[in-house]
Amino acid sequence: MFFVCSVAVTGISTEPPLIIELFESLLTPCSRALRKVGYLRGQILIKVRHRQSRRAWQPHLDRTQQLIRDAIRLCPQRRKAVILGSGLLLDIPLGDLRRAFREVVLVDVVHPLKVTLLAKWLGNVRLVRADVTGTAEDLIRVANSQTLTLPRSTPMLFCDDPEVDYVASVNLLSQLPHFPTVYLDQQQDRPESEVDAYARQLVESHLDYLTRLPGVVSLITDVEKLKVDRNGRVLERFDILYGARVPQPDIEWIWQHVPLNRLSKDFAYHRRVVAIKNVKAAGE
Ligand SMILES: C[S@@+](CC[C@H](N)C(=O)[O-])C[C@H]1O[C@@H](n2cnc3c(N)ncnc32)[C@H](O)[C@@H]1O
């Protein structure tokens, strides 16, 4: 059942999750509503894909961690660090953050069991379970009606917390519209233009949110999906941010997201990733 869903959602055939992942999905704290939108399944799929493509993913994970380490040095005060999209902590230098800040707050719509246990054990790590768009519950309420309009995102979480000295949005931005739009496609027929406008608003409101948060704010995100042949030639490009523009990056790199021979022997899917250490100081 889970395997069938994973193929349907991603279009990529993955190895069936092990029994441990099935148990994990039952035991992980996640509301029925958020399970319905697919967040829990999505996170377990990231774990499975990481296991399948560990070596190809490592440079991307290392670069993300390094960007965060570099950004920590920009913080004159080091009270609270907030990590948005902490997930499985694959790309988070948690040890460096814990040493640098009095408190590290990990924010995700779903916290994996392993991270929940780890946070209980570690002294200065706190988990916040939140949908950073603030729209998921409303989405479920209106999804089945063609007359009710889709929700608008106006994120505020931590905006008025004066103790926050650092925030990082970590490989999260492109995920914000992903599961909501897949979920909407499975419900009532809605004009594609309406779904696309909703998706773009989710992305743009997050970018705006990052400029309103206190402290130094970093953004690491994939912005484009590339279909690449075996010689490295780009065959197709897909804008995964629905036309939204990110600030001028400090650095960018290619993430070999679906390496050659995983899906096809003829092509791979890469992601172009951009990283900005200090969003508020970056140009357009
Ligand atoms: C690609 S992962 C980021 C990688 C993550 N840092 C890791 O190491 O696993 C994206 C994360 O964003 C989370 N996410 C997706 N939509 C979200 C939302 N609306 N609010 C909060 N977290 C969300 C997912 O649960 C997932 O853990």
The ligand as an SDF file (V2000), in Angstrom:
LIG
                    3D

 27 29  0  0  0  0  0  0  0  0999 V2000
   13.8590   18.0940    1.6420 C   0  0  0  0  0  0  0  0  0  0  0  0
   13.5100   18.0550    3.3610 S   0  0  0  0  0  0  0  0  0  0  0  0
   14.7890   19.0790    3.9550 C   0  0  0  0  0  0  0  0  0  0  0  0
   15.9330   18.2600    4.3720 C   0  0  0  0  0  0  0  0  0  0  0  0
   16.0210   18.1450    5.8870 C   0  0  0  0  0  0  0  0  0  0  0  0
   16.7060   19.2910    6.4110 N   0  0  0  0  0  0  0  0  0  0  0  0
   16.7190   16.8440    6.2100 C   0  0  0  0  0  0  0  0  0  0  0  0
   17.9250   16.8640    6.5090 O   0  0  0  0  0  0  0  0  0  0  0  0
   16.0460   15.8220    6.1580 O   0  0  0  0  0  0  0  0  0  0  0  0
   12.1520   19.1220    3.5320 C   0  0  0  0  0  0  0  0  0  0  0  0
   11.5690   19.1190    4.9300 C   0  0  0  0  0  0  0  0  0  0  0  0
   10.5750   20.1160    4.9560 O   0  0  0  0  0  0  0  0  0  0  0  0
    9.4780   19.6530    5.7010 C   0  0  0  0  0  0  0  0  0  0  0  0
    8.2970   20.4040    5.2870 N   0  0  0  0  0  0  0  0  0  0  0  0
    7.6410   20.3310    4.1000 C   0  0  0  0  0  0  0  0  0  0  0  0
    6.6050   21.1740    4.0960 N   0  0  0  0  0  0  0  0  0  0  0  0
    6.6130   21.8110    5.3100 C   0  0  0  0  0  0  0  0  0  0  0  0
    5.7850   22.7960    5.9200 C   0  0  0  0  0  0  0  0  0  0  0  0
    4.7290   23.2930    5.2830 N   0  0  0  0  0  0  0  0  0  0  0  0
    6.1020   23.2250    7.1630 N   0  0  0  0  0  0  0  0  0  0  0  0
    7.1720   22.7080    7.8250 C   0  0  0  0  0  0  0  0  0  0  0  0
    7.9820   21.7670    7.3050 N   0  0  0  0  0  0  0  0  0  0  0  0
    7.6970   21.3230    6.0660 C   0  0  0  0  0  0  0  0  0  0  0  0
    9.4180   18.1770    5.3990 C   0  0  0  0  0  0  0  0  0  0  0  0
    8.7290   17.4730    6.4140 O   0  0  0  0  0  0  0  0  0  0  0  0
   10.8950   17.8050    5.3100 C   0  0  0  0  0  0  0  0  0  0  0  0
   11.3860   17.3620    6.5380 O   0  0  0  0  0  0  0  0  0  0  0  0
  1  2  1  0
  2  3  1  0
  2 10  1  0
  3  4  1  0
  4  5  1  0
  5  6  1  0
  5  7  1  0
  7  8  2  0
  7  9  1  0
 10 11  1  0
 11 12  1  0
 11 26  1  0
 12 13  1  0
 13 14  1  0
 13 24  1  0
 14 15  1  0
 14 23  1  0
 15 16  2  0
 16 17  1  0
 17 18  1  0
 17 23  2  0
 18 19  1  0
 18 20  2  0
 20 21  1  0
 21 22  2  0
 22 23  1  0
 24 25  1  0
 24 26  1  0
 26 27  1  0
M  CHG  2   2   1   9  -1
M  END
$$$$
